[in-house]
Amino acid sequence: MEQRVSLVTLGVYDLARARSFYEGLGWSTGAGPDDDVVFFQAGGAVLALWDRASLADDSGVTDGGGWGGVTLAHNVRSPEEVDAVMAEARSAGARIVREAGDTFWGGYSGVFHDPEGHAWEVAHNPRWGLAADGSVELNP
Amino acid sequence: MEQRVSLVTLGVYDLARARSFYEGLGWSTGAGPDDDVVFFQAGGAVLALWDRASLADDSGVTDGGGWGGVTLAHNVRSPEEVDAVMAEARSAGARIVREAGDTFWGGYSGVFHDPEGHAWEVAHNPRWGLAADGSVELNP
């Protein structure tokens, strides 16, 4: 199995609300207005929004609701850019659960939840590389 | 906010078991044997394994246990490659929850759970592009 993730699908209760939130962050999708799955090209991977009950069924899981052990992160090039993205997220309607600040691991980050409760960390990690296309390199 | 995901962190109850599973799939990490976070370069992003309670605390969530609305996918170049990766996952100790087969959306896929219950779909989507480096393109 090659060492990569192709697609992250976020199960959502309200697709229109979730789509609006990511579009409010400046993301664009080719999905039609009535499509039941919304795909966003996300660097070399794809982020999808799909009905949470359908995703649970398709994934062979029982959904107890709430968070289930997965957090996403969006890495940027400087602490200032963390602040800027957190401000964008706030304006788009995110719930800010950790204001941006220095972290125990030597970086700078904040955490927001999208309207569906999915957690995103916005982070600057001075030890990781970030290529022009946004790819992250563990050992730059 | 640029349209990308840098890092997917999987919260785990048993780090050694989870690490072993991904290493059993042929993935390699630069993490030391006693590191409390295990990072895998995953294409232009990173997949991390970290203690689930620590991740919940860091992410500002209450963890009810179980699945929480996120499923990952690993896309490959042919149905035969789906079968091959599903076989590798089975050998590495995955729980197969949906055997590989034709899907309602016109592709071919199967689903496994890692030992921590995180869901992965292994998929061939004939409409998406897959570059030599494994990057997925929605509109090839």
Interface residues (C-beta under 8 A of the other chain):
Chain A: M1 E2 Q3 R4 V5 S6 L7 V8 T9 L10 G11 V12 L25 G26 W27 S28 G30 F39 F40 Q41 A42 G43 G44 A45 V46 L47 R52 L55 A56 D58 S59 G60 V61 T62 D63 G64 G65 G66 W67 G68 G69 V70 T71 L72 A73 H74 N75 V76 V85 E88 A89 V97 R98 V111 H113 E116 G117 H118 A119 E121 V122 A123 W128 L130 A131 D133 G134 S135 V136 E137 L138 N139
Chain B: M1 E2 Q3 R4 V5 S6 L7 V8 T9 L10 G11 V12 L25 G26 W27 S28 G30 F39 F40 Q41 A42 G43 G44 A45 V46 L47 R52 L55 A56 D58 S59 G60 V61 T62 D63 G64 G65 G66 W67 G68 G69 V70 T71 L72 A73 H74 N75 V76 V85 E88 A89 V97 R98 V111 H113 E116 G117 H118 A119 E121 V122 A123 W128 L130 A131 D133 G134 S135 V136 E137 L138 N139
